């Protein structure tokens, strides 16, 4: 075999092997290596065990928590189910109280929010409504709502009232853009 043909054959083999490796990485669901996780953050597992069998709406949860919340600091993940949806709360203490509340994630078919003017644009062209931290006697968490397939989803995070509104919005939008649908077991 001439030297040129041998070199071409080796190049073709190397390209074929590289193409196969890329295909397998994509096909085996290793998208999390390149930023596309398929599972919710592990912190949600205890709450999912509680609600997944009874939930009547698709459960959407973020694949990771935002930087203000360290997963190792969460001591309780608690879920509730109602006829029209679900809600999962994360707490910094094993006994969940308002003082130890960190964040909440829910979906409901009965709650509706005006998603029009001044709304937030999320990944995939979805539109959402954002409400920053508001303080009176105490502070309410920042909230983001959006509608998907007839379900209104909500993310709320207890953030510092001194955090700029644009930073609060950025944090909640990043979380909404990282949601994954929890697979039924």
N, C-alpha and C positions, 0 to 999 in steps of 0.2 A: 504494500500500500504506500503510495507516495506520501511524503512528509506533510504536504498541504492538506491532503484528505484526512490524515490522522489528527492534525491540529483542529480542523473543522469538527470532526467527530467528538473530540474532547470538549470543545466549546459547547456544542449542542447538548451533550450529556450534562455539563455543569449548569446550563440554563434550564434544562428540564428538571433537574434536581431542585434548583432554586425555586422554580415555579411550583413544584409539588410541595415544598416546604411552606411557601406562602399560602397556598390553597389549604393545606392542613391546619395551619394556624388559624385561618379565618373560619374554616369549617368546624373545627373542634371547639369553637366558642371561646377562644383565648383573646377575645376582643378587649378584655379588661387590661391587657398589657398595653393596648393602644388607646385606652380611655373609654371603652364601651363595655362596662360591666353588665352582666345579665342577672345579677342577684342583688337584693337589697343589703344594706350594711348589716353585718352580723349582730349588732346591738338590738335589732328588731326581733330576733328569733324567739325569745320567751313570749312576747306579745302575739306573734304570729301563731304560735301553738294554741293560744287562747282563742283567737278570733277566726282563724282561717276556715275551720269547718263550718261556721255559721254565717260568715259574711256573704251577703247576697249581691254585692257589687264588686267589680274588680278592685283589688288592692294595689295601689301604687305607692311605692316607697323609694326614697333616695338610695343610691348605691353607696354613698358615703355621707358622713356628717360634715357640716361646714366647720371651718377653722375655729370659730368661737366655742365649739362644743367638742371636747375630747371624748372619744368613745370609751376610753378606760375610766373616765370620771362618772359615767352613767351607771347608777346602781340599780335602777328599776325601769323596766319597759312594760307598760301596762296597757292592755287593749280592751275595748268594749265594742259590742255589736248592738245595733238597734235594727228595727224593721227596715229602715231606709239607708243604713250605712254602717260605718265603723269609725273608730278614732283610737289612735295609739299615742300615749303620752310617755315621755322620757323624763326621769327624775334623777337628781344628783344624790338622793338618799334612798335607802331601802323602804322607808315609809313615805309614800308620795304625798306631798303637801304643796300648796301654792308656793311656799318659800323655796322648795327644792325643785320646782318645775323647770325643765330645760327647753322642751320643744314638744310639739304635737303635730300629728299627721292624720288626715281623715278624708273620707269620701262619703257623699250623701246624694241621694236622688231627690230629696225634698228641699234642700237648701239651694237658693239661687241668688246670685250676686250680679249686679250690673257690670258687664264686662265691656262696656263701650268706651266712650271718649276718655282720654287720659290714661287708658289702660296700658298694661305692660305687654310687650311682645315676647313670647317664649319660643323655644326651639320648635321647629315644625310649623310655625305660623300660629300656634295657639295664642290666645289673648288671655291676660289675667288682670286681676285687680289687686293692687298693693295698698296696704295700710301700715304706716310706720309705727314704732313704739309710741304709745300715748300715755301720759302720766297725769293723774289727778291725786287722789288719796294714795293710790299705788299705781304701778305701771303695768299696762297691758302689753303683751308681746306683739312683735311685728307679725303681720299676716299677709299671705298671698293666696288668692283663690283663682282657679281656672276650671273651665268645663271641658270634659272629654267624654265622648260617647254617651251623653245624657247624664253624666255624673259630675257633680261639683266637687273638686278636690281642694283641700286646704293644707297649707303648711304654716305653722306659727312657731316662732323662736323667741325665747326671752333673751333680748339683747340689751345692752347698756343704752340708757336714754341719751347718753352723750355721744353715741356713735352717729355719724352723719347719716341723714336719710338716704342719700345715694348709696352709701356703703351697706345699709340695712337692705335696701332693695337688691343690690348686687348679690348679697348672700342668699336671699330667698330665691331669686331667679336662678342662681347656680344650682340650688337644691332641686327646684322644679325641673330644670333641664336635665338633672341626673336621675330622675325617677325611672324605675323599672316596674313592670307588671309582675307581681308575685305569682308564681306558678301554683296551680291547684295541686294538692297532694292527694 
